[in-house]
Amino acid sequence: MDKEQLTQRLKEKKFSDKIVAAFAAVDREKFFPEKLRKFAYDDEAYPLGGGATISQPSTIAFMLTLLEIKDGQKVLEVGSGSGYVLELLSEISGGSEIYGVEIIDSLTESSRKILSSRGNIQIFKALEVLGLPEKKPFDRILVSAAGTEIPRELISQLVDGGIMVCPVYNSIIKAVKTGNKITIQEFPGFVFVPLVTKF
């Protein structure tokens, strides 16, 4: 599958024009290990090394849809991996501040190099806490690895009215923060690598 075929597939799955346009604008192959680049536009997940993966495009598109991203927002991705989703977020949200946190040193370094021309993206090495509390609050938080429960420490890093999308086991969870109340929607039937929450 090539990029045009992938974007056509996303159109057929009824994703928004804005999300499809982001996938059309971003070159997925530059985030792939060289030996796997011929598979870059397959609608599949692929290994990046160190137990990390680059997620399936249609799954990413679904999670980005749930995030309800607007222009000019402050967005955090936890488990930013290769940086692919960070660039998609930057395409979707004009005038945004995009932050990534990654625990694997090699991916942190390579994604910084790949995205060095994107002045609105900052990538941090994961330290002793989950998320990026020193940069909070965020309008949107995307978690790209699966936990065993909704990570409450990330909820505390959201603005009032903020949205977090995160995998829990084999479901994708959408959590909307309204004051002290969290509204949850669950969408089952997905597979993710595990989220590292103990350092």
C-alpha angles and dihedrals in degrees: 000000000000129000094268091052091048094051090047089053090052090050090052089052087058099244114161122273089244093056094044089049090054091054089048091052099047121075104223094189093070088065093053131090106258095247091057100043094105086067095049097113098042111115090242140101118251134193120259098184131261091061093298126124138194103238128239110273095231090052090049090049090052092051091047089052091053091050091064091211119201132189119276097025132141108237132184127196115196111205094022093176113174093002095247095125092045090061091046089052090051091052093049098044112052116206090013135147109228122193128186130193120196131175099201110085096209092052092046090054098042094047091050089055095046093049098037091115092057102088094188095059123085122180122200132191109243111251132179098316135056115254125356108293093170089066099042145162104064128187091213135017124193120191114200100191131058125257130189091241140009105289102241092189088066093049087060089057093059126095118240103279091024125141130222123191116194140156117243113188103313098338134085113228126204112201121188118194116215112170106302093339126095119200113204132201121182127206112185131200107068137116126216139165113259121272114240107228100158116070 
